[in-house]
């Protein structure tokens, strides 16, 4: 059996930067063990398997795997798969145009808007399928710092303190005082479990207001070594959770608030995630994630 596959770079307009993604089409005949083995073979942060939709009004059903486990939802696979399927559906359509893609994911249906430009990478955006919710408390800064190779005084800035938030996937959000401190962070596996284990936490999302680019609001890194991801170049589902963090600590007035998150720069995989927060009556009412994606390779997978 041979199955077509594509790889894309997501949250970027330039090939070989951003977050790499593998997408396997026509995957209905694969079982979980085969999907897991293929995901390990690609060894990208996530691999998507595209199946026939259960609802004929939807575009596709997808299953998302890291090299070690299956995920009910993830941001960069959602963006990349939507761009790919929209391109494949209308390969000869030129110029500016829009498309709507609906993906059936483990978290439920996700509706993605895709915009193609005259030239350059397509842009996709979706509303968070689940609003961010605050989770269990994290350990003291001393324990978090030990797990990240930092010192306690480098944890936290302004009124931001470490929090756990979930929007389908749970992350530990760790504010870091400076760009220099976040650059030197490294997982220390001898301390990782006591700091970030439990509550089905995917990984630790570090963020600081100090940025490399003037247009960015936050500089971020994400480590998920227990899920087979030593470091992630761009983490869309964590960006949704960061929306909850921003609403929790920053005094946002009612209205729409756009923030750009830069990530992956320490890995030489620069990525830009567009985060939009909708606030009404002093409460977070909506979160959208957007970014560009470009196809990198195409081929046939032998099973």
Beta strands, then each sheet from edge to edge (+ up, - down):
strand 1: 2-10
strand 2: 19-24
strand 3: 46-51
strand 4: 60-65
strand 5: 70-71
strand 6: 97-105
strand 7: 108-116
strand 8: 122-127
strand 9: 133-134
strand 10: 163-166
strand 11: 170-175
strand 12: 201-208
strand 13: 218-224
strand 14: 229-232
strand 15: 255-263
strand 16: 271-280
strand 17: 283-302
sheet 1: 5+ 4- 3+ 2+ 1- 17+ 8- 7+ 6-
sheet 2: 5+ 4- 3+ 2+ 1- 17+ 16- 15+ 13+ 12- 11- 10+ 9-
sheet 3: 5+ 4- 3+ 2+ 1- 17+ 16- 15+ 13+ 14-
end
